[in-house]
Amino acid sequence: MIFGKKEIRCGLIGEKLSHSFSPQIHSHLCDYSYTLFEMSENEVGEFVRSNKYDSTNVTIPYKKTVMPFLDEKSDEAERIGSVNTIIRTESGALRGENTDYFGFSYLLERSGIEISGKKVLILGTGGASLTARAVCADMGAESITFVSREGEINYGNVYDKCADTEVIINCTPVGMYPKNLVSPIELDRFPSLVGVADMIYNPAKTKLLLDAERLGIKNINGLSMLVAQAKRACELFLGEAIENSEIDRICSMIEAETGNIILVGMPGCGKSTIAKALAEATGRELIDTDELIVKNEERSIPEIFAAEGEEYFRECESRVAADVGKMSGKIISTGGGIVTRASNLDSLRQNGTIFFIRRELELLSRDGRPLSQGANLEEMYQKRHPLYLTFADFTVDNCTTVDECAEAIANIFLNGGKNENSYNQRP
């Protein structure tokens, strides 16, 4: 649902906004102008008081910075001490609102993470953390503790002083694109932990969330919060109500648009051919990790193996995996041995759904593949098969045509794994 064209100028104020999904979210909600305004802290006041916009959102690190420049604030914004939405009223006054409260409440409800009676640890002390505190307090948290670099509870003593933490909420930018795969805290040092919420939405799975997933802990990223607060902001911009069902619709749309489809499997299983068919069918860019390595090294894979050995090649492969894993909306075909390094799993899964292309041993192509000669292939298959299953979200058998296999993968991905075709899913 998109409301009619409104002649209003809207946008987002922040320090670094290249990662933002906000323009596409607002375009799905309503057809008004929505611009990204990157600026330094000393530019914020002049911009807020200018006449360059009608209404705007505010993101880190300026949710508290903007407050002195406003004429009035909603009761919720005053109570929380943070503003993420500024409305220019009919009288010309600047009114601060906090739609993050609605957004974070929606996120927790969607996650199934129980807050009532729980000991909550909030990472960070900026504007987003104030919203998290207000929501958790209203939901009946037993205790709420802030962690900061130099506070009474800091990243040096938190494991001793807060070992009984049950829910962790990350309100810092640690792990956000482009500084992926770093975590602000070690989850395995909290034995009572039952839930992790990360306000970051790019990448879809931060290192914090990947660690939570590995430990079997309920977790959620910040996309649903971003969309829910945008829905509420849009209502304020337009003075019109929008159904909450729009939040889930837009979340699903963005997840499909930005997620990578990643193919793993034995050398010669047909990954490259299927990836090309997928790219043609979906209009997505195809990334082949082996081709990137060849381009970077300016020599063929057999030449790399002959001159430097397999370990050197695996180092090159891991660097490429880390780079392509940050990308969004791609088809990524990987080399057969990418699963031999456990660290590559996080690189690929942070933004991707991984498909294991399974093909019978005797049907695998061996041409131009240094490790697929003679008895090596059968031994390799026995070693790697369980690794492919560990990496993969889904297993698809390459036993029909290329187009049929590509179509099955696309259907699984676009339906979030919910279709009736034959495939195996990660337990």
N, C-alpha and C positions, 0 to 999 in steps of 0.2 A: 504494500500500500504506500503510495506517495501522494502527499497533499499537493494541492495546486501551487503554482509559482507564486512566491511571495517576494516582493521587492525589498528584501532586507539583506544587510551585509553581515555575515557571521564568520567566525573563525576560531582559531586556537592559538593562545599565547604560550610559549615555552622556550626553553633554552636550545634544545636539539630535537627536531621534529621529523627528521627524515624517515624515522621508523613508524610514524603515526598512521593508524588505520582510520582516524577520525573523518577525513574527507569522504571516504567511501561509505562509512556508516551513515553520515548525515545525508549523503546522496540517496541512500536507500530509504531514508525516513522522509525527506522532503526536498523539493527542487529549489533550494535557495543557494546563494553564493556562500561558499565556506572556504576560507583561506588560512594557510598556516603562517603564523607570525613568529619567526625565530628572533630572539633578541637577548641582549645581556641584561643583567639585573638593573643596571643604572638607566636602562631605557624603558623599563616597565611603567614607571609612574607617568611619564610624558605620554606614552602610548595609551594607557588606560584613560587619561583625561582628554585625549584627542577626540576628533569626530570622524575617525577612520572606519568605524564599525558601528553596528546597531546593537549586537549582542555577541558575546564571545565566551568560549570555554578557556580555562586556565589549567595547565598541567605542571608537573614538577619542573623546576624547584620554586615556582612562584605562587603557590596557593595561599601562602601567608603574606608574601611580598605585596600582593595587590590590595590588601585590606585597607591600609591607610588612605588610599586614593578613592575610596568609594563613599557615596553620600549616605547610603543606608544598607543594612544587611538583614537578611531573614533571621528569624529566631534560631533556626537550625544552624545557620552559618555562624551566628554569634556564639551559640552554645559549643560548637565544635572548634571554633577558632580558625577556620579554614574556608576559603572560597574557591570553587572551581567553575562557576558560571556567573557572568556579569550581564545584566539586562539594562538597557537604556529605556527608562520608563517614558510615558507620553509627555511628562513634564521636563524630560531631559536629564533627570537624576540617574545616577549609576547605582544599581541595586545588586548586591552580592548574594548569591545563592549557593547552597551546597547540594548538588545532585548526586555527589559521590555516596552520600548516606544511603539513598535509595539503591544506587548501583551495587554497593558492597553488601547490603542486606540481601539483594537478589542473588548475588554470587554465592553467599553462604547457604541460602535456601536451595539453590540449584546443586550445590556440592554435596549436600547431605552431611556436612561436618557439623556436629552438635557443639554448641557453644555453652549452653546452659550448664552451670555447675563445673565448668572446665577451667583449668589454669592456662591462661593465654599469654604467649610471648610475642610481642610486636617488634619487628626489626625496623629500626629507623625512628626518627622523631620529627619528620617533616609534616606537611599538611595532610598527606594521605594517612599517616599513622594516627592523627587526631580523629579522623573519620572512623578508622578501624576501632579505635578505643570506644567511641560513642556507640557504635553499633553493637560491639561485644558487651558493653555495659548494659545496654537496653535488652540484650538477649540473655542476660543473667549469668555472665561469666563469674566464676568464683573469685578469680584474681586476674589482673591485667598488668603485665610488666613490660616496660620499654627497654630495648637494647640499643646502645649507641657506641660509637668509637671511644668516647671519653666520659661517658656517664657513670653513675654509681654501678649500674649493671652494664658491663661492656663485653666485647668479644673475647676478652681474656679470662674473665671470671664467670661468664654465664653458665658454663657447664657445671660448675660447682654450686652456684647459688640458685640455679633454676633447673636442676636435673629432673624435677618432677613435672616439667612442662607437658601439657597434653595437646595443645594446638599452637602452631607457629604461623604467623602472618608476616610475609615479607612486603614491607612498604619502602624498600630501598631500590635503587636502579641496578644493584649488583646482579649480573647475569643477563642484563638487557642487551639487545643488539646495539652495536656490533661487538660488544665484549662478552660473547657467549661462553657458556660452559665453565663459568666460575660460580661458586656458591658462597653466600655470606656466612654460612654456618654448617656444622657437621651434624646431620640428623641422627646418625647412629649413636650419638652420645646422650640421647633423650629416650630412655627406655619406656616411658609412659606415653609417648607421642601417638596420637590417633588421627590427626588431621593437619594438612599443610595447605595454606592458601597463598598464592603469589600474585600480586597486583600486576606483574609484568605479563604482557600478552605476545611479545615478539622477542625471542622465539616462543612458539606455542608451549614448549616444555623446556623450562630453564633447568640448569643443573640441579637446583633445589628440588624441582618437581620430578626429575628423572631419578634422583636419589630416593625420594619418597615412594615413587612407583616401585623401585627395586626392593624397598623394605616392606612393601605391601601396605603402605599408609595411604589413606584416602587423601586425594589432592585435587586442586583445581587452579587454572591460570586466571589471568585478569580479563579475558575477553568478554565474558558475560557481564562483568562490572562495567567495562568500557561502553558496551552497547546499551546497557540498562541506564547508565547515567546520561548517555547521549539522548536516549528516548525521552527521559525526564527533562533534559535541557531543551530539546526540540519542542516539547509541550509548552515550556515557558517562553521560548522564542515566538511561538505562533499563537499561544492562548487557546490551543486545541488539544483534546485528549487523544492518546494513541494507545491501542490495545497492547497489553504486555506480551501477547503472542508474537508481536513483531520482534521482540528481543531474541527469542529462540530462532525465528526464521532468519534474521540477519546474522546471528552467530553461525548457524549452519552454512550460510552462503559464504561468509568470510573464511571459515575453516576449509571449505572446498576450494575457494579461489586461491588461498595462500599455502595450502599444504602441498608438500612434494610427494610424488609417486616414485618410490625407490625400488629398483629390482636387484635382487641378489640371487646367486646360484652358481653352479659349477661352470667352469670354462666350457664353452660350446653348447650350453643349454638353450641358447636362443635369446638371451637377454637383450642384446643389441638390436636384433631384428624386431622383437616385440616392442622395445622402447621406441623405435622409429615409427611403428604403426600407432602406438599410443600418442606420440607427439603429433602425428598427422591428424588423428581423430579428435584430439582435444585442443589443438592449436597452441599447445605449450612448448616452450623451448626444451630441447633435449640436451642433457649434459651427460657425457660419457667420461667416467673418471680415468679410464685407461688412456683415452685420447688426450685428456688434459695433462697427464703425466708425460706422454710422448712430446706434447707441445712444450712443456716446461723444460724437459731434459734435452730436447732437440735430437732425439735418437729413438729407435724402436725399442719395444719392450724386450725382445730377445737380446738386443745389444746392451741394454741396461743390465740384464741378468748376467750376461757373459763378462761384462767389464766390472760390475760392482757387487754382484751377488743378490740373493733374495732379500736379505735384511735391509739393504739400501733401498730397494724397490718398495718394501713395506713402509719405510719412513716417508718416501715420496707419496705413497698412497694415503697414509694417514693425514698428511698435510692437506692434500686435495679434499679428502673426506670432510675435514674440519671447515674448509672454505665453502664447499658446495652445500654442506648441511645448513649453513646460515641462510641460504637462498630460499625464496618462496615461489610456489606455483610452478615448479619444474618437474620434468621427467628425468630421473637420474638412473643411469645404468652403471653398475659397479663391476669392478674386476672380481673374478672368482674367489680370490683370497682375502678380500676385504674383511671377512668374518674372522680371520685368524688373529686379529688384534681386538681385544674386548673394548678398548677405548673408542674404536670406530662406531660402536653401537650408539653411544650418546651423540656423537657427531651427526649421525644419520637420523636418529629418532626425534631430535629436538624440533624438527619441522616436518617430519615425513612419516608416511605409512609405508612399511617395508613389506614387499612381496617376494617370497621365495619361489623362483621358477624351477620346478622339479621336472627332470627328464631322465629317462632310463639310461643307465650307464653306457650301454652299447650304442645308443643314439647320439652320444656327445661328440661334437666335432673336435678334432685334435690339431688341425692345421695351424701352424704359427704360434703354438702355445708351449712354451719351454717346459712347463711342469706336467704336461698331459701326455707324455710319451711313454710307451711300453707299460710295464706293470705299475708305474707311478700313478696312473689315473685311478685305478681301483683302490689303491691305498689312500690316495687323496680323498676319494669319495667317502670312504668309511670314516675318515677323520673329520671331514667338513660337514657332513650331513647333519649331525646334531648341532653344529654351530649355526647353520642356516636356520634351523628350527628355533634356536634361541633368539636370533636376530629378528625373525620375521613376525609380523602381525598376522599375515595370511600366507598360505601355501597354495599355489595354483599349478596344476599339472599341465605341462606343455605337451599335450598328446593329441591336439586337434590342429586347426590351422592357426597361423599367426594372428589373423584378424579376430578369430573367435577367442583366442587367449587374451588379446589386448582388450576386447570388448568386456570380457569377464572381469578383468582387473579394473577397468574404468567404472563398471557398474558397482563393484564392491566399494571402491573409493568414494564415489559420488553419493552412495546410499549409506555411508558410514558403517559399512560392513553388514548392512541389513538387506540381503537379497536371498533368493531361493536357489541360486546357482550352486553347483558343487564346489566347495572349497573348504579348507581347514583354517581355523582361526586360532590365534594365540590364546592359551587357556586363561 
